[in-house]
Amino acid sequence: MTNTAYMVLEDGTVFTGKSFGAETEAIGEVVFNTSMNGYQEMLTDPSYTGQIIVPTYPLIGNYGINPFDNESACIRATAFAVHQECRQPSHYQSTQTVHSFLEKAGIPGISGLDTRAITRKLRLAGVMRGMVTSTKTPEEALKIIRNTPDYGQIDFVRKISTPSPYEWQKEKPSFAGFHVAVLDCGLKYSILNQLKSHGCKVTVLPCTTSPKEIDTLNPDGIVLSPGPGNPELLDYLITTVRHVCEKYPVMGICLGNQLIGRAFGAKTFKLKFGHRGGNHPVKDLESGRVYITSQNHGYSIDPVTLKNDLKVSHLNLNDGTVEGLRHRELPVFSIQYHSEASPGPMDSTYLFKQFVEMIKQTKK
């Protein structure tokens, strides 16, 4: 039997549904994702740390959970709120249900919600804190929410970054490709796999790695990973980012784009309801081509604050926000969307090849 559960928003709105996953409660920033699949990747994406995911697609769990599609070592979202949860998945790779996946991880879920009504509310009012609970009354939940720090006040990057360096899928001694160091601010496995597929040796570094420690490693290039939370809380990273940009070829992805902007003097701002999904049109200003992209972020670069050394390379066609930067002189570029997709269209994976080519040109 499933118990009654509630999703309570900080403005007092209550949605009633049925509990699945772990019988517990969790607080987070409530956000919606417009992708039609990829719920396993969403749940394990470190950029969702501290957030309750609301998929707009109504049926979740129909192809189950498999051993291959995790984007990190565990579920990162604090809770999962869906319209319909499937307990009888049909897929040859499936090994468990979404219910059991959440339950084993101690993460609560709630089903039976009008997720599109929730989405409309968030689009009008903006993202807000919420709680999913099967153990508290709505009144108790609201009191707890209002005494919880705001999402934008918490440094999630430091909480989830790797505690020590490691090499991704170690190569044989005869390896002769480029050595890329990835600064882990909330790294997805698919980024590492994309770099690997382009012949790179990949070393993952903690977000607190110093410039001196990076120089000791002597990489051929640097990737600044995506990650959760407010980039204005990451001042301890800015000196490091500026250092690597002035010394190595650098590619920034999502949060990495914001860090590059801030390292060169730009400011960021919080979007009303963020960009999360696999259907966001982005225009490459140099070629004029439009790409359909996968996105997951709640903050953006303020273009008015950009200095002369950076130029905008990509724009979001939905709202005109900055979706990419390129340095005018240094071998540095970044994108606000997810070039690795997962989930989403693979239109932008060419950017990893572009990064490797940039390393080659710099070596020459």
Secondary structure, 3 states (H helix, E strand, C coil): CCCEEEEEECCCCEEEEEEEECCCEEEEEEEEECCCCCHHHHHHCHHHCCEEEEECCCEECCCCECCCCCCCCCCCCCEEECCEECCCCCCCCCCECHHHHHHHHCCEEEECCCHHHHHHHHHHHCCEEEEEECCCCHHHHHHHHHCCCCHHHCCHHHHHCCCCCEECCCCCCCCCCCEEEEECCCCCHHHHHHHHHCCCEEEEECCCCCHHHHHHHCCCEEEECCCCCCHHHCHHHHHHHHHHHHHCCEEEECHHHHHHHHHCCCCEEEEEEEEEEEEEEEEECCCCCEEEEEEEEEEEECHHHCCCCEEEEEEECCCCCEEEEEECCCCEEEECCECCCCCCCCCCCHHHHHHHHHHHHHHC
